[in-house]
Amino acid sequence: MSKALTFDLSTIEPEIGAPAADRLISGAPEFRTWNVEEADGGIYAGVWEATPGKWQIVYDEWEYFHVLSGHSIVTEDEGVPFHLKPGDTMILRPGFKGTWEVIETTRKDYVIRL
């Protein structure tokens, strides 16, 4: 088994999802997630995409992500909105609470640690 892994999404069937009904603020966003790696220690890596809408987010995990396409606004409760566009990167730490609003279908790659 190789110790290298590429993000070849053509070989992975995406998981389809949406925000929980009690977290939905507006729109009818749909998620597609391609989980490329699930490693020991609760580490995940892959690609996530969401269509327009707005929902509440609560992070129990640590996540690094890099926006590949689209436009989203992540806003921490009582905080400043972060407009995220292609090339932007962000880390959300455990305890982050706020909203995620997809203005234009957004795709990001991510690494999550539980």
Protein Blocks (a to p, Z undefined) as FASTA:
>chain_A
ZZbdcddfklpccddddddfklpfgdjdddddddfbdcehiiacddddddedddddddfb
dcddddfbdcdddddehiacddddehiacdddehiacddddfbdcdddddddZZ
